[in-house]
Amino acid sequence: MNEGKQNPTAPNSPNTAKTEPVAYGYCSWHRGYSIDIRIISVDEQGSGPGGAQSACGPCRDQHDLIPFSDRP
């Protein structure tokens, strides 16, 4: 059996470099795709689909946006 020689806990390993997963998606503020997307607001509806507004890191900083999951 051939087992890989990679060390999953190596210091420069991508698995240990970040504590949170990085999401790629559409930023509603600069209207383009980017990495590090976080949901800012959720639009709920009684019937039919709702929606969500997401923002990338630079837009969150520029517009002082607080991610939905970080709110009390």
Phi, psi and omega per residue, in radians:
M1 nan 2.252 -3.127
N2 -1.658 1.965 3.112
E3 -1.801 2.440 -3.131
G4 -1.139 2.694 -3.128
K5 -1.776 0.189 3.129
Q6 -1.256 2.517 3.085
N7 -1.788 1.871 -3.074
P8 -1.150 -0.260 3.131
T9 -1.882 0.387 3.099
A10 -1.099 2.589 -3.048
P11 -1.038 -0.613 -3.102
N12 -1.748 0.281 3.132
S13 -1.207 2.452 3.117
P14 -1.063 -0.448 -3.133
N15 -1.261 -0.415 -3.111
T16 -1.856 -0.100 -3.075
A17 -1.268 -0.622 -3.101
K18 -2.159 2.584 3.116
T19 -1.609 -0.426 3.136
E20 -1.984 2.523 3.072
P21 -1.184 2.573 3.137
V22 -1.732 2.183 -3.121
A23 -1.741 2.499 3.074
Y24 -1.941 2.279 -3.135
G25 -3.029 -2.872 -3.052
Y26 -1.621 2.231 3.084
C27 -1.603 2.119 -3.116
S28 -1.281 -0.282 -3.088
W29 -1.528 -0.857 3.111
H30 -1.685 0.025 3.056
R31 0.972 0.957 3.087
G32 -2.773 2.981 -3.141
Y33 -1.499 2.527 -3.084
S34 -2.769 2.940 3.029
I35 -1.628 2.968 3.105
D36 1.082 0.765 3.133
I37 -1.417 2.387 3.050
R38 -2.297 2.542 3.104
I39 -1.306 2.292 -3.122
I40 -1.773 -0.807 3.123
S41 -2.464 2.680 -3.136
V42 -2.118 2.246 3.090
D43 -1.776 1.888 -3.125
E44 -1.689 2.514 3.095
Q45 -2.268 2.624 3.124
G46 -1.173 -0.692 3.101
S47 -2.358 2.511 -3.116
G48 1.539 3.057 -3.101
P49 -1.300 2.537 3.038
G50 -1.572 -2.618 3.130
G51 -2.840 3.019 3.116
A52 -2.548 2.542 3.061
Q53 -1.871 2.210 -3.111
S54 -2.072 2.698 3.135
A55 -2.457 2.566 3.078
C56 -1.457 2.992 -3.118
G57 -0.994 -0.887 3.133
P58 -1.066 -0.679 3.113
C59 -1.206 -0.634 3.080
R60 -1.079 -0.723 3.127
D61 -1.198 -0.790 -3.072
Q62 -1.146 -0.658 -3.068
H63 -1.832 0.159 3.135
D64 0.934 0.856 -3.129
L65 -1.586 2.410 3.121
I66 -1.886 2.153 3.113
P67 -1.004 2.557 -3.117
F68 -0.973 -0.686 -3.094
S69 -1.301 -0.242 -3.138
D70 -1.677 -0.026 -3.134
R71 -1.456 2.602 3.127
P72 -1.228 nan nan
